Amino acid sequence: MTFSRLNDFSKVKLGHWPTPLVELQRLGSKLGVQLSIKRDDLTGLALGGNKTRKLEYILGDAVAQGCDTIITAGAAQSNHCRQTAAAAAMLGMKCHLMLGGVAPQCAQGNLLLDELLGAQIHWMGEQRKGEELDRLYRELNLSGSNPYIVPYGGSNELGAMGYVSAVQELALQQAGRAKFDCVIFASSSGGTHAGLTLGNALSNQWGSLVGINIDKLEAGGNLAKYIADLTSSSAIAMGLNQRFSADDIRLNSDYLGDGYGILSHADKEAIAMLANQEGILLDPVYSGRAFAGLIGMIRSGQISRGSRVLFWHTGGAPALFAYAASLSER
Ligand SMILES: *Cc1c(COP(=O)(O)O)cnc(C)c1O
């Protein structure tokens, strides 16, 4: 199978594989579907999450290039930054994080973990998407280190390989069973969506893939086009002929509510439902909103009753603690 092209890339082992694939019978029958969950919250890298898979390929490249310092960027509660800081620690590298906002009085959630993991934090105000990564790269380079930039969200072709390989992992776990009608997950910087799309083009594990958009629409609202282009360039990186257009990408933007990281009633319902029905923790920014999308799509009939649905859990639970004020009943 064409997955063998994955072996052409340098990779470092950062997680524990495969992550569990589990059926959620009680919650599934309550919602009226055959529900399964892929537990990428349990990748094992400093409380886990989807960035672990991307970083295995991205930092594989950094190691191959002999770099000693990792730079990346994100929101103050970025799961990507926390996993990058942990990966750098594992590999004996320095880590610089350019975070949106200003230094809080007291670090909580992912930010607390960034500090414990030894990352050096730069507060960037409005700029939470890595606008100044190049400047820091030049400064570190001039001061004698050999830095490597991990893009915002780890979403480039190498990061996408992490999710191409995740589909291969799922295919092995699913061997001999009926394929999923539909896969739902949280989509934001696009690398997970691109990798899953390309992986399924190679192996046909499911009928449809729906990313729940969790961030506000980009200028022009063309995230689907961006994801399609990243899927195509990832195919090129693997030496494959397939190309993708925005029509190949399903992105559901009905659950944005008041914007990134602002909890809606539906987000809270989803988090509480998975917690008290199945003992599984979602996060307030990504997976909670994605599961709210799954519930909403069942209720509206976009996902039909009785269908085989896979929820791909992308992690993020450490951020729960930073959102205590919006989540607590009291
Ligand atoms: C980053 C992240 C996502 C989104 O993944 P992208 O590849 O950036 O689209 C989803 N869920 C969690 C918990 C994340 O940290």
The ligand as a Gaussian input file, in Angstrom:
#p B3LYP/6-31G(d) Opt

LIG

0 1
 C       -4.637000      21.725000      17.731000
 C       -5.829000      21.008000      18.189000
 C       -6.845000      20.658000      17.280000
 C       -6.843000      21.060000      15.839000
 O       -5.892000      20.404000      15.064000
 P       -5.346000      21.138000      13.760000
 O       -4.467000      20.161000      13.116000
 O       -4.659000      22.381000      14.216000
 O       -6.519000      21.496000      12.900000
 C       -7.918000      19.935000      17.753000
 N       -8.009000      19.595000      19.060000
 C       -7.059000      19.912000      19.957000
 C       -7.260000      19.519000      21.376000
 C       -5.936000      20.633000      19.557000
 O       -5.005000      20.958000      20.459000

